[in-house]
Amino acid sequence: MKKQMQWISIVLVLVVASVSYYQINSYEEEMQALKQDNVELEQEIDTMESQAMYILNQSDQKEVKLTHETWPEYFNVAEVMVKESDGEFLRPWAIYLVKEAEKYDIDPFIVYELLKVETGRTFDPELVGPETKYGHAYGMAQFMKNTAPWIAEMAEMPYEEKLLFDPYYSIKLSLVYLDYLYDQYDNWDETLTAYHRGMAGMEQYKLKNGHANSEYAVRIQTNAQKYKDFVAFAN
């Protein structure tokens, strides 16, 4: 009887210990989940604040007008894009890009090379990218449907899914997004890597590699440098 009571006591102790262990693990998992939710919430708040600040600063944009004096300059730079793309990047798109890029003090060839990479040199405004866990990317600038709406809001433009296939709308969104990202990071490595991977993806890339000069960012900047003689006015 005494031994039986001892075994019962041992079993009870083990049961209590296992329950306690399970509860502790459960509490730890809940704490980790709460910490992760808190980090994500703080990131979301930071992003919303930076977007709001960007919108408030939009009044600082340059006022750019096409005149008899500026037209030849815009046209000449646009022609470089048209010829380099073998006519795939249409002249009206190129002129629009050069004019809009000046508003944001962005090298137009950075954007041109980005669009070339994103479309595989086709510059197809109706391009639908391959399916990913986040969905498809659409249009010439390859925006996701979960990204484009808040960029359109920052640009103070309407958002409809069909607009992602409008080349001018796509170019404008790419400029606004690049301008916003550059405003956050103040360098093109992080800006372009964030465009390609998302802001969180860029941070993960930096943690893993110790820098943000991804192959994507390097290729675009290197190719854009080929046109430096034509973009002095845009910087």
N, C-alpha and C positions, 0 to 999 in steps of 0.2 A: 504493500500500500504506500509505504514511504517513497519507494522508487517511482511508483506510478505518479505520485504527486510531484516529484522532482521533474519527471519528464513533461508533465503537464505545464509546470512552471517554465521549463525551458522552451516549450512550444509557444506558450503565451508571450514570452520575452521575444522570441524570434518573429512572431506575428506582429507584435507592437513595433519592433525594430524595422521590419520590412515596410509596414504602413508609414512609419515616420520617414523612412528613406524615400518612399514614393512621394510623400507629401513635400519633403524638402526639394526633391527633383522637380516636382510640379511647380512649387513656388519659384524655384530658380528659373524654370522655363518661362513662367509668367512674367517674372522680373525682366528677363532678357527681351521678351516680346514688348513689354511696356517701354523699355529703354529704346528699342528699335523704333517703335511708334513715335516716341518723343523726338528721336533724331530726325525721322522723316518729317514730322510736323514742323520742327525748327527749320529744316531745309526748305519746306514748302513756304513757310512764313518769310524766310530770307528771299526766296525767289519772287514771291508776290511783292515784297517791298522793293526789290531791285527793278521789277517790271514797272511798278508805279513811279519810281524815280525816273526811269527811262522815259516814260510817257510825259512826265512833267518837263523834262529837258528837251523835248522835241522842238520847242520854240527856238532852240539854238541853231537849228539847221540853216545852212546857207540858202539864200534865194538865188536860184540859177535860172537864167533866161538865155534862150537861143537868140543871138543877134547876128548881124552881118560880120561882126568881128570874131565871135566865138564859133560860129557854124563850121568854118573850114577846119578848126582844131578838133571839134567833136567828130566831124566827118572823117578826117584822116585817121584818127584813132579807131573809129568804128570799122573803117575799111581794112585795117590790119586784122581785126577779128573775122571779118567776112572772108578774107582771102585765106587766113590760116585754117579756117574751118572748111575750106573748099565750098563755100556758099551754104553750108548747112546752118550756120548761125546767121539768120537773115539780117539784112542791113537795118531795117526799122528796129529790130530787137537790139542791135549793137548800138545804134544811136541813143536809144532809150536808156540802155545800161550805162553808157558813158556819161550822159547827162545826170542820171539819178545818182551814180556813184560819187559825183562831185559834191552833192548835197551832204554826203556823210563822210567826206574826206577819205574815201576808200579807193584804193587802186582798182580801176575797172577790170584789169587783167587778172587780179586775184579772183574776182567773181566769175569772169569768163572761164578761167581754168577750172574753177570749182564746178561750174555747170558742165564743162567738158568731161570731167571725171565722173560726175554723178550720172550722166547720160551715156557714158561709154563712147563719147565723141559724136553721138548722133544728134544731140540737141533736140531731141524729140519732145515737144511740149505735152504729148499725150502718153508719155511713158508711165507704165505701172511697174514698180520694182518687184523683186521676188518676195514671196511671203516670208515673214519672220514671226517670232513670238509676239511682236508688238503690232503686227499687221503689215500692210503694204505701204510703200512710199509712192508718191504721185507727182507727176509733172516734171518739168525741166529741173527744178531745184530739189526734187525728191523729198517732199515733206510728208510726214505722217499725219494722220487725221487727229491724233492726240496732241500734236505740236502746233500745227498750222493755226488753229483758232486763236490761241493767246498771242501768237506773233502778229496775226492780223489785227488783234485788238491794240497791240502796241503801235502798229502802223496806222491806227485809226481808219481801218478799212473794213468793209463788210466781209463776212466769211460765208461761203457756200462751197460744198465739196467740188462742184463743177468748176469753180474758179481756179482750182489747183492745176487745171489743164490750160489755163490762159497764160501764155508765155510772159506777158507784161506783169501780170499779177505775181507769177512765180519769181520773176527777177526782183520785183519790189520786195517780196517777203524775204528773199535770200539776203538782200541788202540790209533790211531792218534787223534780221536775226544776226547777221555778222556784226552790225554796228552795236547791237545790244551785247553780244558776247565779248567784243573787243572792249566795250565799256566796263565789263566785269573783270577782264584779265589783263588788258593793256599789252598783249603780245599776240602775234599771229599763230604761234605754235599751239597755244592753249585754245585760242579762238577757233581755229580750223579743226582741231581734234574734237572739240566740244560740238561743233557743227556735225561732224561725222558720227560721233559716238554718243552724243548727249552730254550734258554737263556732268551728271553722275559718272558716266562712262569715262569721261576725260579724267576725272579725279582718280578713278580706279586705275587707269592707265598710268598716271603719274606715280601712284603708290607702288605699282609693280615695276615700273621702268626707271623711276627717278627723274623723269622729264616728260614733256608733252610733245616733243618733236616726232610725232608719228610719221609713218611713211606717207600717209594721206596729206598731212600738213606740209611736209618737206617737198613732195612732188608738186603741189600747187604753187608754193612760193618759188621754187626753183624755176618752174616753167614761166611764171609771171615775170621773173627777172629778165627773161629774154626780151621783153618789150620795154625795158626801162627808158630807152631813148624816146618813147612815145607817151610816157605817163608822167613826166615831170610836172605838168600843170595840175595833176590830180592829187598831189601830195602836199 
